[in-house]
């Protein structure tokens, strides 16, 4: 007689070599911090009259960690790749990939309510077109909150924005050498990176290696000296 159920066996992925309980708890903290940043940013602009509630599944976060570790262990255990430990690019890529597969964050509201009804704070005094543009951007962010968290996660794992080396003076020097430069300051560059990552994660077929290569490409700019050890450990390939 066939069964109507699928039974899952618990998989223990913690080891004493690298994927320790301490390491995976740190990853979990990184994930929750990224969620908190996105959650508070959205709550700050949503009018409390909008009946929207945010939920995050701790159980799905556990699955994100487990699936990421399983994927990373295949790399470190391989005799072909010669990777001793996964570098930060791989860790960020696998965590964000599995976050997007499981989507632990959900938004709840009454059955007779549509997300398009959301009211946004701070639009008073704006003309109607500008206010509607701000509202539509907020609606898009709500719909793609898991993508926002994934981007926040990889950005904070890879980049150290408190150590920006490309300040206004350096940006002006670059513009002087190359008048066609697209960016007038570092914040513009960071915003474009942020928006492109959200676009790729929301609309493009994605895999851990794709996310990894995107992040590596971003760090080749001279300003990304702030990425620290990512390019200094020879065996973290």
Secondary structure, 3 states (H helix, E strand, C coil): CCCCCCCCCCCCCCCCCCCCHHHHHHHHHHHHHHHHHHHHHHHCCECCCCCCEEEECHHHHHHHHHHHHHHHHHHHCCCCCCCCCCCHHHHHHHHHHHHHHHCCEEEECCCCCCHHHCCECCCCCCCHHHHHHHHHHHHHHHHCHHHHHHHHHHHHHHCCHHHCCCCHHHHHHHHHHCCCCCCCCHHHHHHHHHHHHHHHHHHCCCCHHHHHHHHHHHCCCHHHHHHHHHHCCCCCC
